[in-house]
Amino acid sequence: MNLINEEITHKVFGEGNIVGQEDSIITVDFNEGIKKFVYPDAFGTFITLNDRNTAKSLKSIILKKEMEEEALEKKREEVKMRQALEQQRKEILKNRSIHESSQIVLWLEEEEQQSVFVDWQVFTGKVQSGKNKGQPNNAARLRPNSAALLTARESDQAETERRILGLYMVNETFSGNLSNDGMIPSHAEFRIELTDQEAEKMLFWNYYSNKSHPHRTTWNSGKYRYFDNIWTAQILKDLIALKTDEEQIKEATNFLEYFCEVNALDMENIPEANGALKQS
């Protein structure tokens, strides 16, 4: 707002005329000399514009700026609070010996895609090289707080089309570093199988991203990879929103509540998914 040549009244210096204006400073010519003031802070406290219409317009600008500053300060406080909560969560995880990426995502072979939802356990595959070649893979990070995410894509589909077929909590007595048969058993209660229609809407790469290459959607080899804890919570949250059957919504909600409890996550503050497909 241009205030050059506007007449003002100062509480101490009396009548004056604005002769200069910068982003945060105005210059006023009084009978006693030239003085500078912080703009717009000085208005409403020390300085009053003599023209009522100009004063009204300036008041609207000041109110808007104050609201923007309040919103910015609120955002800063929210960021500080989230950072404090995240640090607190990390301390809890550390005390519980829980890894930040202690979830597992598996690429199901075609024959597994039916049997896994009957047996509710999945094989991690075999070591491909080295002294343990041929032995079952040992998913050492898995603990009772872990979930197994089940995915697949057709051989003629692009990797970006990988679908989430289901997920389950790992059995509450399971510890990956003590397992030697490569089987990941499920919790008796927390299991979800997606319908074909639901799976089409739940693409794996909406959630997963490689921290070094966030836009890359490649699964070069291997039966499984580890998955960030927060990503599983995002999937469960989106599943709840996707489902329409009240009983299934309740089951997914109970799953999410339990998952957040054992992973020290705030169920009410799960960030939106930001996987590779969301960033492209």
TORDOBA-609193 format. One line per 2 residues: number of its first residue (from 0); their letters; for each residue z, y, x of N, C-alpha, C. Coordinates in steps of 0.02 Angstrom, whole numbers, plus 50000, padded with zeros to 5 digits. Layout:
N
NUM> a> Z/Y/X/Z/Y/X/Z/Y/X | ...
This chain:
280
0> mn> 50000/49940/50043/50000/50000/50000/50000/50062/50044 | 49954/50107/50033/49948/50168/50074/49996/50221/50049
2> li> 50043/50242/50093/50093/50291/50075/50085/50357/50113 | 50032/50364/50151/50020/50425/50189/50017/50485/50141
4> ne> 50053/50538/50160/50057/50601/50123/50102/50598/50060 | 50133/50540/50049/50180/50536/49993/50244/50574/50010
6> ei> 50271/50610/49961/50333/50647/49970/50392/50603/49953 | 50443/50608/49995/50503/50565/49985/50566/50607/49990
8> th> 50621/50575/49968/50687/50606/49976/50732/50557/50013 | 50762/50581/50067/50808/50539/50107/50879/50560/50091
10> kv> 50925/50512/50087/50994/50527/50069/51029/50575/50116 | 51008/50574/50179/51040/50617/50229/50995/50676/50249
12> fg> 50931/50660/50261/50886/50711/50290/50850/50753/50238 | 50856/50734/50174/50826/50773/50121/50752/50760/50111
14> eg> 50715/50812/50094/50644/50806/50077/50602/50795/50140 | 50550/50753/50132/50505/50740/50188/50437/50717/50164
16> ni> 50392/50709/50211/50324/50689/50195/50304/50632/50243 | 50277/50577/50214/50256/50520/50256/50192/50538/50292
18> vg> 50195/50536/50358/50137/50556/50398/50109/50498/50439 | 50143/50442/50439/50119/50384/50476/50143/50319/50445
20> qe> 50102/50267/50448/50120/50203/50418/50090/50145/50458 | 50133/50099/50479/50111/50038/50513/50136/49978/50472
22> ds> 50128/49918/50499/50147/49859/50461/50221/49860/50441 | 50264/49881/50487/50336/49878/50473/50372/49944/50488
24> ii> 50334/49997/50499/50364/50062/50515/50328/50117/50476 | 50367/50163/50449/50337/50225/50422/50366/50284/50461
26> tv> 50326/50336/50467/50346/50397/50501/50349/50454/50451 | 50407/50489/50450/50418/50542/50401/50430/50608/50437
28> df> 50397/50660/50411/50405/50727/50438/50455/50765/50395 | 50515/50779/50424/50566/50819/50390/50565/50889/50421
30> ne> 50601/50935/50390/50607/51002/50418/50641/50999/50487 | 50685/50950/50495/50722/50944/50558/50683/50906/50612
32> gi> 50624/50877/50594/50584/50841/50642/50557/50775/50615 | 50525/50739/50660/50493/50675/50643/50543/50618/50651
34> kk> 50545/50572/50602/50588/50513/50607/50551/50451/50583 | 50569/50393/50611/50538/50330/50593/50588/50285/50557
36> fv> 50562/50246/50510/50604/50201/50471/50570/50132/50463 | 50611/50081/50454/50584/50013/50443/50554/50011/50372
38> yp> 50493/49985/50369/50458/49979/50304/50452/49905/50285 | 50468/49886/50224/50488/49930/50168/50563/49934/50158
40> da> 50602/49908/50207/50675/49901/50198/50710/49966/50181 | 50686/50022/50209/50720/50086/50199/50715/50111/50127
42> fg> 50664/50089/50091/50655/50112/50021/50706/50076/49976 | 50735/50115/49931/50785/50087/49887/50854/50089/49916
44> tf> 50859/50099/49982/50924/50104/50015/50937/50175/50038 | 50889/50202/50076/50896/50270/50103/50843/50318/50076
46> it> 50784/50291/50061/50727/50334/50044/50703/50320/49973 | 50686/50373/49937/50658/50368/49870/50592/50406/49868
48> ln> 50542/50372/49841/50477/50406/49831/50483/50455/49772 | 50458/50514/49780/50463/50565/49728/50417/50550/49669
50> dr> 50359/50521/49682/50312/50505/49629/50333/50440/49595 | 50347/50444/49530/50374/50385/49494/50326/50326/49492
52> nt> 50262/50340/49480/50213/50286/49477/50206/50250/49544 | 50205/50289/49598/50202/50259/49665/50265/50219/49679
54> ak> 50322/50247/49659/50386/50213/49670/50388/50146/49632 | 50361/50147/49571/50359/50085/49530/50316/50032/49563
56> sl> 50257/50053/49588/50212/50007/49622/50244/49977/49685 | 50277/50021/49723/50309/49998/49784/50366/49950/49768
58> ks> 50402/49963/49714/50457/49918/49695/50431/49848/49681 | 50373/49843/49649/50343/49778/49634/50325/49742/49699
60> ii> 50299/49780/49747/50281/49750/49811/50343/49725/49848 | 50396/49766/49846/50459/49746/49880/50488/49684/49848
62> lk> 50488/49681/49780/50515/49623/49745/50476/49559/49762 | 50409/49567/49766/50367/49510/49784/50383/49485/49854
64> ke> 50391/49533/49900/50408/49514/49969/50475/49480/49973 | 50524/49505/49936/50591/49475/49935/50588/49403/49909
66> me> 50548/49393/49856/50541/49326/49827/50508/49279/49878 | 50458/49304/49913/50424/49263/49964/50472/49245/50020
68> ee> 50513/49294/50041/50561/49281/50094/50614/49231/50072 | 50636/49237/50009/50685/49190/49982/50656/49119/49979
70> al> 50593/49114/49958/50560/49048/49955/50552/49019/50024 | 50535/49062/50073/50528/49039/50142/50594/49015/50170
72> ek> 50647/49053/50156/50713/49034/50180/50736/48969/50147 | 50721/48961/50083/50739/48900/50048/50702/48840/50079
74> kr> 50638/48851/50096/50599/48798/50127/50628/48779/50195 | 50649/48831/50234/50679/48818/50299/50743/48776/50291
76> ee> 50783/48794/50241/50845/48757/50229/50831/48685/50208 | 50779/48676/50167/50761/48608/50147/50738/48566/50206
78> vk> 50699/48598/50251/50677/48562/50311/50737/48543/50354 | 50783/48590/50363/50843/48576/50403/50884/48520/50372
80> mr> 50889/48521/50305/50927/48469/50270/50893/48401/50278 | 50826/48400/50271/50789/48337/50280/50797/48310/50351
82> qa> 50795/48355/50399/50803/48335/50468/50873/48306/50481 | 50923/48339/50451/50992/48315/50458/51001/48246/50426
84> le> 50971/48238/50366/50975/48174/50330/50938/48119/50369 | 50880/48138/50398/50842/48089/50436/50880/48068/50498
86> qq> 50913/48116/50531/50953/48099/50590/51012/48054/50570 | 51042/48070/50513/51097/48028/50488/51072/47958/50472
88> rk> 51012/47954/50442/50984/47888/50425/50971/47848/50489 | 50945/47881/50540/50930/47846/50603/50994/47819/50635
90> ei> 51048/47858/50629/51113/47834/50655/51136/47772/50618 | 51127/47773/50551/51146/47715/50510/51106/47654/50531
92> lk> 51039/47664/50538/50995/47609/50558/51016/47582/50627 | 51033/47628/50672/51054/47607/50739/51117/47565/50736
94> nr> 51165/47587/50695/51228/47550/50688/51217/47482/50656 | 51165/47478/50614/51150/47414/50581/51100/47372/50621
96> si> 51080/47398/50679/51030/47364/50721/50964/47353/50684 | 50943/47404/50647/50881/47402/50608/50828/47443/50643
98> he> 50770/47414/50653/50714/47449/50685/50680/47494/50634 | 50652/47551/50657/50617/47598/50613/50556/47566/50580
100> ss> 50527/47517/50613/50468/47482/50586/50485/47408/50582 | 50530/47391/50537/50552/47321/50531/50522/47287/50470
102> qi> 50469/47316/50442/50432/47284/50389/50372/47249/50419 | 50343/47201/50383/50286/47165/50409/50230/47165/50357
104> vl> 50169/47175/50380/50110/47171/50336/50067/47114/50361 | 50046/47071/50316/50009/47010/50335/49940/47010/50304
106> wl> 49893/46984/50341/49824/46974/50319/49820/46902/50293 | 49815/46895/50228/49815/46828/50199/49745/46796/50202
108> ee> 49744/46734/50223/49682/46695/50219/49669/46679/50145 | 49606/46662/50130/49588/46650/50060/49631/46597/50027
110> ee> 49644/46542/50064/49683/46488/50035/49757/46507/50025 | 49780/46557/50061/49850/46578/50055/49860/46624/49995
112> qq> 49808/46655/49971/49814/46707/49920/49841/46680/49854 | 49834/46616/49842/49863/46586/49783/49931/46553/49797
114> sv> 49933/46516/49852/49994/46478/49867/50054/46522/49881 | 50043/46581/49911/50100/46623/49929/50139/46646/49868
116> fv> 50105/46652/49810/50139/46674/49750/50169/46615/49710 | 50162/46556/49739/50196/46497/49713/50256/46480/49757
118> dw> 50242/46477/49822/50295/46459/49871/50339/46519/49890 | 50312/46578/49884/50346/46640/49905/50373/46636/49976
120> qv> 50328/46614/50020/50340/46619/50092/50271/46619/50125 | 50269/46645/50185/50204/46652/50219/50213/46636/50293
122> ft> 50159/46610/50323/50160/46590/50393/50133/46647/50436 | 50166/46661/50491/50147/46717/50535/50089/46701/50581
124> gk> 50064/46639/50580/50009/46620/50625/50034/46594/50692 | 49986/46578/50736/50004/46550/50801/49986/46597/50858
126> vq> 50024/46591/50912/50010/46630/50972/49942/46610/50999 | 49900/46659/51016/49831/46646/51036/49821/46636/51111
128> sg> 49869/46658/51151/49861/46652/51224/49928/46651/51258 | 49927/46638/51325/49989/46638/51363/50024/46571/51361
130> kn> 50084/46571/51389/50121/46508/51396/50143/46478/51329 | 50147/46521/51277/50167/46497/51211/50108/46486/51164
132> kg> 50048/46483/51193/49988/46473/51152/49996/46412/51106 | 49978/46423/51043/49983/46368/50994/50049/46364/50958
134> qp> 50099/46401/50984/50165/46401/50951/50165/46454/50895 | 50208/46445/50845/50212/46495/50790/50232/46563/50817
136> nn> 50202/46615/50790/50222/46683/50808/50294/46696/50786 | 50329/46733/50827/50399/46749/50811/50403/46823/50792
138> aa> 50410/46838/50728/50415/46907/50705/50486/46931/50715 | 50501/46950/50776/50571/46961/50797/50605/47020/50763
140> rl> 50567/47069/50739/50599/47128/50709/50626/47116/50639 | 50605/47062/50608/50623/47051/50537/50696/47034/50529
142> rp> 50725/47067/50478/50795/47058/50461/50800/47057/50385 | 50860/47047/50357/50867/47049/50283/50845/47115/50252
144> ns> 50840/47169/50291/50816/47233/50263/50740/47236/50258 | 50706/47185/50285/50633/47188/50290/50598/47165/50226
146> aa> 50537/47191/50217/50493/47168/50164/50429/47141/50195 | 50399/47093/50163/50335/47065/50185/50281/47091/50137
148> ll> 50234/47128/50164/50179/47157/50125/50118/47111/50132 | 50089/47092/50076/50035/47042/50076/49969/47077/50060
150> ta> 49921/47072/50106/49857/47107/50097/49798/47061/50110 | 49740/47083/50088/49678/47045/50100/49618/47090/50086
152> re> 49562/47070/50113/49497/47100/50096/49444/47046/50099 | 49391/47055/50063/49336/47007/50065/49299/47013/50131
154> sd> 49267/46960/50152/49233/46959/50217/49176/47010/50220 | 49147/47026/50163/49092/47074/50162/49115/47145/50146
156> qa> 49180/47156/50143/49207/47222/50129/49226/47258/50193 | 49223/47325/50190/49247/47365/50245/49323/47362/50249
158> et> 49350/47374/50307/49422/47371/50316/49458/47421/50270 | 49425/47476/50254/49456/47525/50210/49469/47498/50140
160> er> 49438/47442/50123/49447/47412/50057/49505/47362/50054 | 49542/47356/50108/49599/47309/50109/49647/47325/50052
162> ri> 49663/47275/50012/49705/47284/49953/49775/47255/49965 | 49823/47284/49932/49891/47256/49931/49896/47208/49872
164> lg> 49909/47144/49887/49911/47092/49835/49982/47082/49808 | 50031/47098/49848/50100/47088/49828/50147/47103/49885
166> ly> 50211/47097/49872/50262/47104/49925/50327/47073/49902 | 50367/47056/49951/50433/47028/49936/50482/47047/49990
168> mv> 50546/47048/49971/50599/47057/50021/50608/46991/50058 | 50623/46997/50122/50638/46938/50162/50705/46909/50139
170> ne> 50711/46844/50142/50773/46811/50123/50833/46843/50157 | 50886/46852/50120/50945/46888/50145/50981/46853/50203
172> tf> 50963/46792/50218/50993/46757/50275/50945/46751/50334 | 50885/46779/50327/50833/46770/50378/50840/46819/50436
174> sg> 50828/46795/50496/50826/46837/50556/50767/46815/50598 | 50718/46859/50606/50656/46840/50639/50664/46815/50709
176> nl> 50711/46844/50747/50719/46823/50817/50751/46754/50824 | 50776/46727/50769/50806/46660/50771/50761/46607/50739
178> sn> 50706/46630/50709/50660/46583/50676/50612/46553/50726 | 50598/46488/50719/50551/46455/50766/50494/46419/50731
180> dg> 50490/46424/50664/50436/46389/50629/50382/46437/50603 | 50391/46503/50613/50340/46551/50593/50337/46565/50519
182> mi> 50382/46537/50480/50382/46548/50408/50429/46606/50390 | 50407/46648/50344/50448/46704/50321/50466/46691/50248
184> ps> 50527/46667/50235/50547/46652/50166/50565/46715/50128 | 50561/46712/50063/50573/46771/50022/50644/46771/49994
186> ha> 50664/46830/49973/50725/46840/49934/50713/46809/49866 | 50764/46783/49835/50756/46748/49771/50739/46795/49714
188> ef> 50756/46859/49721/50747/46906/49665/50690/46956/49676 | 50685/46985/49734/50641/47043/49744/50572/47021/49767
190> ri> 50529/47009/49717/50461/46985/49729/50414/47019/49679 | 50356/47041/49702/50307/47072/49658/50237/47046/49674
192> el> 50203/47022/49623/50132/47003/49629/50092/47054/49588 | 50041/47083/49619/49999/47132/49584/49943/47097/49547
194> td> 49923/47125/49492/49863/47100/49458/49802/47122/49498 | 49745/47092/49483/49683/47112/49518/49669/47186/49507
196> qe> 49681/47210/49447/49668/47280/49431/49715/47326/49470 | 49777/47306/49475/49826/47346/49513/49808/47346/49587
198> ae> 49790/47288/49614/49773/47283/49685/49714/47328/49703 | 49667/47335/49658/49609/47379/49672/49630/47451/49682
200> km> 49686/47470/49651/49710/47539/49655/49761/47549/49711 | 49784/47493/49741/49835/47497/49793/49804/47478/49860
202> lf> 49771/47525/49891/49738/47512/49955/49787/47521/50012 | 49786/47472/50056/49832/47471/50113/49829/47533/50156
204> wn> 49768/47558/50168/49760/47614/50215/49777/47682/50184 | 49799/47682/50122/49829/47743/50094/49898/47755/50122
206> yy> 49928/47702/50151/49997/47705/50175/50001/47698/50251 | 49961/47655/50279/49966/47640/50351/49924/47689/50391
208> sn> 49952/47712/50447/49912/47751/50495/49937/47736/50565 | 49891/47734/50611/49906/47725/50681/49927/47793/50709
210> ks> 49987/47797/50737/50014/47862/50759/49970/47893/50813 | 49939/47852/50854/49895/47878/50908/49827/47898/50881
212> hp> 49804/47861/50829/49738/47874/50800/49745/47874/50724 | 49772/47928/50695/49790/47929/50623/49732/47920/50575
214> hr> 49670/47933/50597/49613/47926/50552/49579/47857/50558 | 49601/47817/50605/49568/47753/50619/49591/47700/50569
216> tt> 49544/47662/50543/49559/47607/50496/49530/47542/50524 | 49564/47515/50574/49541/47453/50605/49598/47403/50610
218> wn> 49581/47341/50595/49628/47285/50605/49589/47236/50649 | 49596/47244/50713/49554/47207/50759/49567/47132/50760
220> sg> 49630/47113/50764/49646/47042/50768/49719/47032/50749 | 49738/46970/50744/49808/46954/50729/49821/46944/50655
222> ky> 49869/46902/50642/49888/46885/50574/49930/46941/50541 | 49968/46976/50581/50013/47026/50553/50022/47085/50600
224> ry> 50052/47136/50573/50075/47193/50613/50137/47222/50580 | 50175/47258/50619/50235/47289/50591/50218/47353/50553
226> fd> 50263/47371/50510/50249/47423/50460/50311/47468/50454 | 50302/47534/50450/50359/47580/50445/50398/47569/50381
228> ni> 50463/47575/50386/50507/47564/50328/50491/47611/50270 | 50477/47674/50286/50465/47724/50233/50401/47708/50195
230> wt> 50353/47675/50229/50289/47659/50195/50299/47608/50139 | 50344/47561/50151/50358/47512/50098/50389/47546/50038
232> aq> 50433/47593/50049/50463/47631/49994/50409/47670/49956 | 50361/47698/49991/50307/47734/49959/50265/47688/49914
234> il> 50253/47628/49939/50214/47579/49900/50252/47561/49836 | 50316/47547/49841/50355/47530/49783/50358/47588/49733
236> kd> 50365/47648/49758/50366/47707/49715/50300/47713/49676 | 50244/47703/49711/50179/47708/49679/50167/47651/49630
238> li> 50193/47593/49645/50187/47536/49600/50224/47549/49534 | 50282/47580/49539/50320/47596/49479/50280/47643/49435
240> al> 50247/47692/49466/50206/47740/49428/50144/47707/49399 | 50118/47655/49432/50057/47622/49411/50069/47574/49352
242> kt> 50125/47541/49352/50138/47490/49301/50152/47520/49233 | 50135/47482/49181/50145/47505/49112/50195/47461/49074
244> de> 50204/47399/49096/50250/47353/49063/50322/47373/49081 | 50364/47384/49031/50432/47408/49042/50473/47360/49086
246> eq> 50465/47295/49075/50503/47246/49113/50482/47247/49186 | 50417/47253/49198/50392/47255/49267/50412/47320/49302
248> ik> 50414/47374/49265/50437/47437/49293/50510/47431/49314 | 50550/47399/49272/50620/47389/49288/50628/47346/49350
250> ea> 50589/47293/49356/50593/47249/49414/50574/47286/49478 | 50520/47325/49474/50498/47363/49533/50550/47417/49552
252> tn> 50581/47447/49502/50633/47498/49515/50693/47467/49548 | 50714/47408/49524/50770/47372/49555/50754/47354/49628
254> fl> 50692/47334/49639/50668/47317/49706/50674/47379/49751 | 50650/47436/49727/50652/47498/49766/50724/47519/49780
256> ey> 50767/47514/49730/50837/47533/49740/50869/47490/49794 | 50858/47425/49791/50886/47380/49841/50857/47395/49910
258> fc> 50791/47405/49913/50757/47419/49976/50785/47482/50009 | 50793/47535/49969/50819/47597/49995/50891/47590/50019
260> ev> 50930/47550/49983/51000/47540/50003/51004/47506/50071 | 50967/47453/50082/50973/47415/50145/50937/47450/50203
262> na> 50893/47499/50187/50859/47536/50240/50882/47608/50246 | 50938/47623/50213/50969/47690/50217/50919/47745/50200
264> ld> 50880/47735/50147/50831/47785/50124/50856/47819/50060 | 50840/47882/50052/50857/47919/49991/50801/47907/49940
266> me> 50816/47870/49889/50765/47852/49839/50735/47913/49805 | 50773/47968/49801/50749/48028/49767/50707/48073/49812
268> ni> 50703/48056/49876/50666/48099/49923/50618/48058/49966 | 50579/48017/49934/50528/47978/49969/50466/48021/49974
270> pe> 50441/48036/50034/50382/48079/50041/50320/48045/50013 | 50270/48085/49997/50206/48058/49973/50171/48021/50029
272> an> 50134/47969/50010/50096/47929/50059/50046/47973/50096 | 50039/47958/50161/49993/47998/50202/49958/47953/50253
274> ga> 49932/47897/50228/49899/47850/50273/49830/47874/50294 | 49796/47831/50330/49730/47850/50359/49681/47874/50307
276> lk> 49679/47841/50249/49631/47862/50197/49648/47930/50168 | 49711/47949/50170/49732/48014/50144/49715/48070/50192
278> qs> 49705/48052/50256/49693/48102/50307/49620/48112/50324 | 49576/48070/50295/49506/48075/50311/49471/48126/50267
